[in-house]
Amino acid sequence: MHEEKQPDPKTGAVRLLAVVVLYKLKPCDSPTLRSLLAAISRFTVGQAEIGIILYDNTPGGQNPGGLPPNVHYRADIENGGLAKAYNYALEFAHVHNYDWMLTLDQDTSLPSDFISKLCGTIAFVAPMDGVAAIVPSISSDGRLISPSCPTNHWAWAIHFPSGFVGISMHKLTLAVNSASTLRVSALRAVGGYDQRFWLDCSDVLVYHRLQSNNFRIFVAGNIHVEHEASVLDLVNRVSPDRYANIHIAHEAYYDEYLGRTEGFMRLLKLFYELAKLWKNRIPLPYSKVLFRMIYRKLLYSRKHRMETFSHLVAHRSDG
Protein backbone atom coordinates (compact mmCIF):
# COMPACT_ATOMS: atom_id res chain seq x y z
CA MET A 1 0.00 0.00 0.00
CA HIS A 2 1.12 3.56 -0.71
CA GLU A 3 -0.07 6.00 1.91
CA GLU A 4 -0.63 9.66 1.15
CA LYS A 5 -1.40 12.68 3.29
CA GLN A 6 -4.90 13.06 4.59
CA PRO A 7 -6.62 15.54 2.29
CA ASP A 8 -7.40 18.99 3.59
CA PRO A 9 -10.95 20.27 2.98
CA LYS A 10 -11.26 22.36 -0.16
CA THR A 11 -13.75 25.09 -0.89
CA GLY A 12 -14.05 24.59 -4.65
CA ALA A 13 -17.50 23.76 -5.96
CA VAL A 14 -18.21 20.05 -6.31
CA ARG A 15 -21.03 18.65 -8.45
CA LEU A 16 -22.26 15.48 -6.76
CA LEU A 17 -25.33 13.34 -7.43
CA ALA A 18 -26.45 10.99 -4.65
CA VAL A 19 -28.69 8.05 -5.51
CA VAL A 20 -30.58 6.18 -2.78
CA VAL A 21 -32.17 2.87 -3.77
CA LEU A 22 -35.31 1.90 -1.86
CA TYR A 23 -37.05 -1.47 -1.57
CA LYS A 24 -40.33 -1.87 0.30
CA LEU A 25 -39.47 1.09 2.49
CA LYS A 26 -40.97 4.56 2.45
CA PRO A 27 -38.51 7.42 1.95
CA CYS A 28 -39.33 8.91 5.35
CA ASP A 29 -38.35 5.61 7.02
CA SER A 30 -34.96 5.29 5.30
CA PRO A 31 -32.00 5.88 7.66
CA THR A 32 -29.93 6.67 4.58
CA LEU A 33 -32.13 9.47 3.29
CA ARG A 34 -32.60 10.98 6.74
CA SER A 35 -28.87 10.98 7.51
CA LEU A 36 -27.99 12.21 4.00
CA LEU A 37 -30.31 15.21 4.27
CA ALA A 38 -28.96 15.96 7.75
CA ALA A 39 -25.36 15.81 6.49
CA ILE A 40 -26.20 18.11 3.57
CA SER A 41 -27.91 20.60 5.90
CA ARG A 42 -24.68 20.92 7.92
CA PHE A 43 -22.63 21.62 4.83
CA THR A 44 -21.66 25.18 3.86
CA VAL A 45 -23.86 26.47 1.07
CA GLY A 46 -21.90 27.18 -2.10
CA GLN A 47 -19.19 24.59 -1.56
CA ALA A 48 -21.02 22.01 -3.65
CA GLU A 49 -24.02 21.40 -5.86
CA ILE A 50 -25.67 18.23 -4.59
CA GLY A 51 -28.60 16.47 -6.23
CA ILE A 52 -30.52 13.47 -4.91
CA ILE A 53 -32.30 10.66 -6.75
CA LEU A 54 -34.60 8.29 -4.93
CA TYR A 55 -34.86 5.13 -7.03
CA ASP A 56 -37.72 3.04 -5.66
CA ASN A 57 -37.63 -0.69 -6.47
CA THR A 58 -40.74 -1.49 -4.44
CA PRO A 59 -42.73 -4.06 -6.51
CA GLY A 60 -46.02 -2.54 -7.63
CA GLY A 61 -44.97 0.89 -6.43
CA GLN A 62 -45.85 2.93 -3.35
CA ASN A 63 -46.79 6.46 -2.36
CA PRO A 64 -43.49 8.20 -1.52
CA GLY A 65 -45.17 10.94 0.49
CA GLY A 66 -43.82 14.47 0.64
CA LEU A 67 -40.26 14.92 -0.60
CA PRO A 68 -37.84 17.87 -0.46
CA PRO A 69 -37.78 19.95 -3.66
CA ASN A 70 -34.22 18.91 -4.56
CA VAL A 71 -35.10 15.19 -4.58
CA HIS A 72 -35.87 13.48 -7.90
CA TYR A 73 -38.09 10.42 -7.44
CA ARG A 74 -38.11 7.44 -9.81
CA ALA A 75 -40.34 4.38 -9.33
CA ASP A 76 -39.39 1.02 -10.85
CA ILE A 77 -42.41 -1.13 -10.10
CA GLU A 78 -40.73 -4.20 -11.67
CA ASN A 79 -37.73 -4.03 -9.32
CA GLY A 80 -34.87 -3.75 -11.78
CA GLY A 81 -32.33 -4.05 -8.99
CA LEU A 82 -29.32 -2.02 -7.89
CA ALA A 83 -27.46 -2.17 -11.20
CA LYS A 84 -30.38 -0.72 -13.15
CA ALA A 85 -30.90 1.98 -10.51
CA TYR A 86 -27.26 3.01 -10.56
CA ASN A 87 -27.14 3.03 -14.37
CA TYR A 88 -30.22 5.27 -14.41
CA ALA A 89 -28.49 7.63 -11.98
CA LEU A 90 -25.29 7.48 -14.05
CA GLU A 91 -27.12 8.64 -17.17
CA PHE A 92 -28.95 11.32 -15.15
CA ALA A 93 -25.61 12.52 -13.78
CA HIS A 94 -24.11 12.68 -17.28
CA VAL A 95 -27.05 14.60 -18.75
CA HIS A 96 -27.13 17.08 -15.86
CA ASN A 97 -23.35 17.56 -15.75
CA TYR A 98 -22.60 16.01 -12.38
CA ASP A 99 -18.97 14.95 -12.07
CA TRP A 100 -19.38 12.43 -9.24
CA MET A 101 -22.05 9.93 -8.19
CA LEU A 102 -22.60 8.72 -4.63
CA THR A 103 -24.29 5.30 -4.48
CA LEU A 104 -26.37 4.41 -1.43
CA ASP A 105 -28.79 1.74 -0.31
CA GLN A 106 -31.61 2.37 2.15
CA ASP A 107 -29.97 1.12 5.37
CA THR A 108 -26.74 3.11 5.63
CA SER A 109 -26.30 5.60 8.46
CA LEU A 110 -24.12 8.48 7.30
CA PRO A 111 -22.26 10.53 9.91
CA SER A 112 -23.16 14.20 10.21
CA ASP A 113 -19.83 15.29 8.70
CA PHE A 114 -20.00 12.81 5.81
CA ILE A 115 -20.79 15.31 3.03
CA SER A 116 -18.26 17.82 4.30
CA LYS A 117 -15.45 15.25 4.40
CA LEU A 118 -16.52 13.65 1.11
CA CYS A 119 -16.58 16.95 -0.78
CA GLY A 120 -13.16 17.82 0.63
CA THR A 121 -11.84 14.48 -0.59
CA ILE A 122 -13.46 14.91 -4.01
CA ALA A 123 -11.78 18.31 -4.39
CA PHE A 124 -8.47 16.73 -3.40
CA VAL A 125 -8.60 13.85 -5.91
CA ALA A 126 -10.43 15.61 -8.76
CA PRO A 127 -7.19 16.64 -10.53
CA MET A 128 -6.03 13.00 -10.45
CA ASP A 129 -7.66 11.76 -13.65
CA GLY A 130 -6.69 8.15 -12.91
CA VAL A 131 -8.71 8.07 -9.68
CA ALA A 132 -12.15 6.70 -10.52
CA ALA A 133 -13.70 6.29 -7.08
CA ILE A 134 -13.57 7.20 -3.42
CA VAL A 135 -14.46 4.57 -0.83
CA PRO A 136 -14.86 5.18 2.91
CA SER A 137 -14.26 2.83 5.80
CA ILE A 138 -17.43 0.74 6.25
CA SER A 139 -18.41 -1.09 9.44
CA SER A 140 -21.34 -3.34 10.26
CA ASP A 141 -22.27 -4.45 13.78
CA GLY A 142 -18.95 -3.10 14.99
CA ARG A 143 -16.97 -5.10 12.43
CA LEU A 144 -14.92 -3.58 9.58
CA ILE A 145 -16.20 -4.96 6.27
CA SER A 146 -14.90 -2.66 3.51
CA PRO A 147 -12.68 -1.91 1.67
CA SER A 148 -10.27 -4.82 1.38
CA CYS A 149 -7.27 -5.80 -0.74
CA PRO A 150 -5.52 -9.11 -1.50
CA THR A 151 -2.94 -10.92 0.55
CA ASN A 152 -0.78 -13.52 -1.22
CA HIS A 153 -3.79 -15.04 -2.97
CA TRP A 154 -6.63 -13.15 -4.63
CA ALA A 155 -9.42 -14.94 -2.81
CA TRP A 156 -8.09 -14.20 0.67
CA ALA A 157 -8.23 -10.53 1.49
CA ILE A 158 -7.46 -8.19 4.35
CA HIS A 159 -9.04 -4.89 5.29
CA PHE A 160 -7.15 -1.63 5.13
CA PRO A 161 -5.71 -0.39 8.42
CA SER A 162 -8.05 1.88 10.36
CA GLY A 163 -7.58 5.45 9.23
CA PHE A 164 -5.67 4.62 6.04
CA VAL A 165 -5.99 7.45 3.53
CA GLY A 166 -4.52 7.12 0.07
CA ILE A 167 -4.32 4.96 -3.04
CA SER A 168 -3.60 1.27 -2.69
CA MET A 169 -0.82 -0.24 -4.76
CA HIS A 170 -2.96 -3.40 -4.93
CA LYS A 171 -6.33 -3.88 -6.57
CA LEU A 172 -9.24 -3.71 -4.18
CA THR A 173 -11.09 -7.00 -3.90
CA LEU A 174 -14.12 -5.49 -2.20
CA ALA A 175 -15.65 -2.06 -1.72
CA VAL A 176 -19.37 -2.17 -0.99
CA ASN A 177 -21.75 -0.16 -3.14
CA SER A 178 -23.25 1.91 -0.38
CA ALA A 179 -21.34 5.16 0.33
CA SER A 180 -19.03 4.66 -2.68
CA THR A 181 -18.44 7.77 -4.80
CA LEU A 182 -17.59 7.24 -8.45
CA ARG A 183 -16.29 9.61 -11.11
CA VAL A 184 -19.04 9.77 -13.73
CA SER A 185 -16.68 9.90 -16.73
CA ALA A 186 -14.71 6.86 -15.52
CA LEU A 187 -17.80 4.79 -14.80
CA ARG A 188 -19.22 5.59 -18.22
CA ALA A 189 -15.87 4.68 -19.81
CA VAL A 190 -16.16 1.10 -18.49
CA GLY A 191 -19.82 0.73 -19.46
CA GLY A 192 -21.43 1.38 -16.09
CA TYR A 193 -22.92 -1.49 -14.10
CA ASP A 194 -23.50 -4.92 -15.64
CA GLN A 195 -27.26 -5.42 -15.28
CA ARG A 196 -26.92 -9.20 -15.35
CA PHE A 197 -25.54 -8.76 -11.84
CA TRP A 198 -28.65 -6.90 -10.88
CA LEU A 199 -28.14 -7.08 -7.10
CA ASP A 200 -25.40 -9.25 -5.66
CA CYS A 201 -21.79 -8.84 -6.78
CA SER A 202 -22.57 -5.60 -8.65
CA ASP A 203 -20.04 -3.73 -6.51
CA VAL A 204 -17.32 -6.39 -6.87
CA LEU A 205 -17.73 -6.36 -10.63
CA VAL A 206 -17.77 -2.59 -11.12
CA TYR A 207 -14.54 -2.19 -9.17
CA HIS A 208 -13.02 -5.07 -11.11
CA ARG A 209 -13.93 -3.29 -14.36
CA LEU A 210 -12.50 0.03 -13.22
CA GLN A 211 -9.23 -1.42 -12.01
CA SER A 212 -8.86 -3.68 -15.05
CA ASN A 213 -8.97 -0.48 -17.11
CA ASN A 214 -6.13 1.01 -15.06
CA PHE A 215 -8.27 3.28 -12.92
CA ARG A 216 -7.33 3.67 -9.27
CA ILE A 217 -9.41 3.77 -6.10
CA PHE A 218 -8.88 6.31 -3.33
CA VAL A 219 -9.43 4.93 0.17
CA ALA A 220 -10.84 7.61 2.47
CA GLY A 221 -10.23 5.97 5.82
CA ASN A 222 -10.93 9.27 7.56
CA ILE A 223 -14.62 8.82 6.62
CA HIS A 224 -16.36 6.17 8.71
CA VAL A 225 -19.81 4.83 7.77
CA GLU A 226 -22.07 2.32 9.51
CA HIS A 227 -23.85 -0.07 7.15
CA GLU A 228 -26.14 -3.02 7.86
CA ALA A 229 -24.49 -6.00 6.14
CA SER A 230 -27.10 -8.70 5.78
CA VAL A 231 -24.62 -11.57 5.43
CA LEU A 232 -23.34 -11.01 8.97
CA ASP A 233 -26.68 -12.19 10.33
CA LEU A 234 -27.96 -14.83 7.90
CA VAL A 235 -30.92 -16.17 9.84
CA ASN A 236 -32.46 -12.77 10.59
CA ARG A 237 -31.50 -10.81 7.47
CA VAL A 238 -31.05 -13.28 4.59
CA SER A 239 -33.46 -15.95 3.39
CA PRO A 240 -32.04 -19.21 1.97
CA ASP A 241 -33.22 -18.11 -1.50
CA ARG A 242 -31.36 -14.81 -1.21
CA TYR A 243 -28.33 -16.67 0.11
CA ALA A 244 -28.43 -18.84 -3.00
CA ASN A 245 -28.66 -15.77 -5.24
CA ILE A 246 -25.58 -14.28 -3.57
CA HIS A 247 -23.55 -17.42 -4.29
CA ILE A 248 -24.85 -17.81 -7.84
CA ALA A 249 -23.79 -14.23 -8.64
CA HIS A 250 -20.33 -14.78 -7.17
CA GLU A 251 -19.98 -18.06 -9.06
CA ALA A 252 -20.79 -16.26 -12.32
CA TYR A 253 -18.33 -13.49 -11.54
CA TYR A 254 -15.50 -15.97 -10.85
CA ASP A 255 -16.33 -18.02 -13.95
CA GLU A 256 -16.44 -15.07 -16.32
CA TYR A 257 -13.73 -12.77 -15.03
CA LEU A 258 -11.19 -14.75 -13.00
CA GLY A 259 -8.88 -17.66 -13.65
CA ARG A 260 -8.41 -21.23 -12.45
CA THR A 261 -6.35 -20.30 -9.39
CA GLU A 262 -9.03 -17.95 -8.14
CA GLY A 263 -11.67 -20.57 -8.92
CA PHE A 264 -9.85 -23.11 -6.80
CA MET A 265 -9.56 -20.60 -3.97
CA ARG A 266 -13.30 -20.00 -4.20
CA LEU A 267 -13.90 -23.75 -3.79
CA LEU A 268 -11.81 -23.68 -0.61
CA LYS A 269 -13.82 -20.70 0.62
CA LEU A 270 -17.07 -22.60 0.05
CA PHE A 271 -15.82 -25.46 2.24
CA TYR A 272 -14.65 -22.95 4.85
CA GLU A 273 -18.01 -21.18 4.85
CA LEU A 274 -19.80 -24.52 5.15
CA ALA A 275 -17.70 -25.37 8.21
CA LYS A 276 -18.63 -22.01 9.77
CA LEU A 277 -22.34 -22.69 9.20
CA TRP A 278 -22.07 -26.03 10.97
CA LYS A 279 -20.03 -24.54 13.81
CA ASN A 280 -22.60 -21.78 14.36
CA ARG A 281 -25.53 -24.22 13.95
CA ILE A 282 -27.10 -22.26 11.13
CA PRO A 283 -30.29 -23.97 9.83
CA LEU A 284 -29.85 -26.72 7.23
CA PRO A 285 -31.31 -24.84 4.20
CA TYR A 286 -28.24 -22.56 4.17
CA SER A 287 -25.87 -25.53 4.17
CA LYS A 288 -27.83 -27.06 1.29
CA VAL A 289 -27.08 -23.93 -0.74
CA LEU A 290 -23.35 -24.44 -0.23
CA PHE A 291 -23.59 -28.15 -1.03
CA ARG A 292 -25.22 -27.24 -4.36
CA MET A 293 -22.52 -24.68 -5.14
CA ILE A 294 -19.73 -27.17 -4.32
CA TYR A 295 -21.46 -29.81 -6.45
CA ARG A 296 -21.71 -27.37 -9.36
CA LYS A 297 -18.06 -26.42 -9.03
CA LEU A 298 -16.82 -30.02 -8.92
CA LEU A 299 -19.09 -31.68 -11.46
CA TYR A 300 -20.26 -29.02 -13.92
CA SER A 301 -18.12 -27.33 -16.54
CA ARG A 302 -17.49 -23.60 -16.48
CA LYS A 303 -19.46 -23.32 -19.74
CA HIS A 304 -22.45 -25.10 -18.22
CA ARG A 305 -22.42 -22.90 -15.12
CA MET A 306 -22.30 -19.75 -17.22
CA GLU A 307 -25.17 -20.96 -19.41
CA THR A 308 -27.22 -21.64 -16.29
CA PHE A 309 -26.56 -18.12 -15.05
CA SER A 310 -27.59 -16.67 -18.43
CA HIS A 311 -30.87 -18.61 -18.28
CA LEU A 312 -31.57 -17.32 -14.78
CA VAL A 313 -30.95 -13.74 -15.86
CA ALA A 314 -33.18 -14.16 -18.91
CA HIS A 315 -35.93 -15.74 -16.81
CA ARG A 316 -35.81 -12.84 -14.35
CA SER A 317 -35.98 -10.32 -17.19
CA ASP A 318 -38.97 -12.10 -18.73
CA GLY A 319 -40.70 -12.41 -15.38
N, C-alpha and C positions, 0 to 999 in steps of 0.2 A: 504494500500500500504506500502511496505517496501522499503525505499529509501537507496541507496548505494552511495559511493563516485563516482564522475565522473571519468571515466577511464583515465589514462594517456596514451599518445601514446606509443606504443611499437615498437621495431625495428625488432622483429622476423619475419621471412618470413611467409607470408600468401598465401595460394593457394585459389584463388577466381575465380569463373566462373560467368560472367554476361551474362544474356540472355535478349535480347530486342525483343519483339514481334511486328511485323509490320502488318498493314492492309491497303491496298490501299494507301500506302505512300512510296515514295522512301527513301532509307537509308539516302541520303544526306539531305533530308528535315525533318528528325526526330530530334526534340529538344532533345530527350533522348540520341540518339547516339552522337550528337554533344557535348552535355554537358558531357557525360561520357568520351569521348576521351579527352576532355579538362581537366577534373579532373584527369585522369590517367597521362596526360603529366606533370602535376604539382607535381606528386608524386615522391618521391625519388626512383630511380632505385635500385633494390635489396631488398627493404622492402617487396615486394610481387610479386607473379607470378599471373598475371591477364589475363584470356582468355575471349573472347567475342563470343557469338553466336547471329547471327541475324536470327530469325525464322520468315519467311515471309508468312503470311496467306492470301495474296492477291489472290482472286479467279482467276484462269487461269494463274497466275504467272506474273512476270514483270522483266525487266532488272534492276538488282540492281546497275549497274554502277561500277565504280572503288571503291574497298574497301581496307582498310589497311591490311597488311599481317597477322596480328594477329587476324583477324575477320573470323570466320567460318560462312558461309552462308548456310541456309537450306530453301528451298521453299516448302510450303505445298499448292498446287494449289487448294485443296479441302476445305481449311479453317477448319482445325481441332479444332481451338479455343485455348484459353489460356492454358487449362489443358493439352492438348496434347503437346503443345509447351514446357511447363515447365517440363513435364515428359520426353520429348526427351532430354532436357538440363540436367535433373537429371541423366539420364543414361550416357550421355556424361561426366558429371562431375565424376561419379563413375568410369568409364573406364579409364579416364585420371587423376585420383587421385587428383581431386580438393576436398577440405574439405568443402567449403562453396559455395552457389549459390545465386547470386543476381538476383531477378526477376524484370523486368522492362517492362512497356508498351511503346508506341511510343511518348507519350505526357507529359513526366515528365521532368522537368527542374532541373537538379542536380547542387547544388552549387559547386564552384571551389574546395572547400576543402572536398568534399564529400568522395572521396576515401581515403584521408589521415585520416579523422576521423573514417571512417568505418573500415579500417584496424587496427587502434589503438584499436577500440572497439572489433573487432574479437580477437585480441591478448589477450585482457583482459579477455574475457569470454571463450576462447578456453579450458582452464583447467576445466571449469564447465561443466561436461558431461551432466548434466540435462538441460542445456540451449540449446534449439533447434533452436532459431531464434533471430534475432535482428531487431527491427522495429524503424524507425525514426519518428519524428514529421512531419506529412503531412498536408499541407494547400492547399486550393483551393479557388481562388477568395478572398483571405484574411481571409478565415474562416477555423479554425482547424477542420479536418475531421477524423484524425486517429493518434494514436490508441485510443480505448475506452474500458472501463471496466464497470461492472454492478453497479447499485445502489441497492435498496432493491429488485427489481424485474429484472429478466434476460433481459426482452425485453426493459427496459428503461436504457440507458447507459449514462455515462459521459466521457468526454475526460480527459486524464491525464493532470495535471498542466503543464504549459509551463516550459520547462527546466528540467522536471523530468527525472532522470537517475537511472535506477535500475530495479529490478524484482518485478512485481506486486504480491501481495498476493492473488489477485482475478484473475479469468480467463479473458483473453481479449475477448470481444464480437466482436471486429472488428479491423483488421489491414489490410489495403489495400495491394493488391499484389505488386504494383509498389514500388520499393525501399526497399522491404523486403529482408532480407538476411537469408537464412536457412542452417542449418548444414546438409550436404548431408547424413550422416549416420542416423540422426534422421528422415529425411523426407523419406528415403527408409524404415526405420523400420515401419512406419505407412502406407506404400503402395503408397506413392506419392500422386498425385492429382487424384481425382475421375473424370474420363472423361465424366461421365454423366452430371456433372456440368461444361460443356465445356467452359463457359464464365462467366456468373453471378453466384455469391455466391461461386466461387472456392476458394477465399481467406478465407471467413468465415468458410468454411468446413475444409480446411487444418489446420487452427489454432484450430478448434474444435477437430480434430483428434489428433493433437500433444498434446494438453492439457489434453485430455481424457486419453492419455497414459502417463500421469505424467511428460511430458516435460514442461519446463518453457520458458517464452518469456522475453527477455531483451529489455526494452524500452530505446532507445538512444535519449532522448529529447534534447541532445546537437547537434543533426544533424537535420537540418530543410530542408524540400524538398517541392517544389511547384509542385502540380499535378492538372491537369484539370479534375475535377470530373463532369462527364456528368449530373448526376442527380440534380446538383444544378442549371441547366439551361435547363429544360425539352424541352421547345419549340424549342430552337436552337440547342440542342445537342443530344436529344433522340427522336426517332420516337415513335408513339403509339405502334407499333409492338415490338420495343425493350423494351419499358416500360412494356409491357405484359410479355416478356421473363424474365425480372428482377424479377417480382412478382411470376411468375410460379416457377422459381428456388428457391426463398426464401420459397415459400409454400412447395416445396418438401423437402427442408432442415428441416423445422420445423416439417413436418409430419414424417420424417424418424428418426431424431436424437433427437428431444426435446419432452417434455411431454405436458400434457393437460394444465397446468398453463401457460406455454410459448405460447401454441397455442391460449389460450384465450387472452393473452396480444398482440399477433399479430393481432387478430381481432380488438382490440381496436386501434391499430396503423393504421390499414386500414381505420377505420372511421376517425381518426385524420388526416391522409394524405388526405382523400377525402375532409374534411373541409378546409384544406389548399389550395387545388386545386380551390375550389369554391371561397375562399377569394381572391386568386391571379388571378382569372378569367382565369385560364388555359383552353385551348380549350376542348370541350366536349369529344373527343375521349379518352383522358387520364382518365377522370372520369369514362367512360364506362369500362375501364380496371379494376378499383377498384370495381365497382359494380359487375363485373363478379367474382372477387376474393372473395368478401364478400358473394355472392350467393353460390359459391363453398364451402366456409367454413361453412356456415349455413345449407346447404341442402344436400351436398354430404358427404359420409363417408370418413374417412381417407384412407381406402383401395382403394376406387374408385379414389380418387385424386392421389394416388401413381401409380395406374395402368395407369391413363391418362398421367402422367409424363413419365412413362416407354415407352408408345406408341410414345410420342413426341420425345424422345431420339432415339428410334429405327427408326422412320421415318427420322430423320435428318441424321442418320448414313447411311441409305439406299439411301438417296437423294444425 
